[in-house]
């Protein structure tokens, strides 16, 4: 599954434009038009990031931000108007990760979304020491992998690819998402590279690489780590 973005925005043209652009970038998007329903979706869907407008009907954005922060570390990007400087500062103090001032470029917002998600992943990685799936163990601090207690020799990209899979186990990851997560901004890499590295990785961690049980292909979508 692709990374999930929750947009809480009562202005439909803005919400629709942002949702459309995020979906084109490979994100899964849910939209709420008021604070109460947005908070409910944040609790039930557990998105990877929330785009939160401050001026909402009923429960405003600051109240939503405060409620989310009491329960989760979900990254939040606030949407503010130029006249809301005080609210902007308060929002950041409450735990919002970034803000974008209206009117804004959707391209700029998407760049902020990707940057905040990368920072969140880096923070999560720093908090972790090991990723474990049955007899497969990744030691992040030592940058090692063991299978049945025996070391597995992986290239740096294979290590990053396996780490990405374990952090998103059970989710289908498209080739484009894997390219962005593992290869970043290298525009000279194409999706065929993902397939090649996954084939190499399967040869090292699967009992039968021709019939993989850990890194499975989801036809027409991408790959999923099971376990």
Protein Blocks (a to p, Z undefined) as FASTA:
>chain_A
ZZddddddfblklmmmmmmmmmmnopacdddfbfklmmmmmmmnopabdcddfbdghjaf
klmmmmmmmmmccdcdddddfklmmmmmmmmmnopabdcdddddfklmmmmmmmmmmmmm
mmmmmmpmbdcehjaccdfklopaceehiacdddfklmmmmmmmmmmgoiacdfklmmmm
mnomalkbcfklmmmmmmmmmmmmpmblmlcfklccdehilccdeZZ
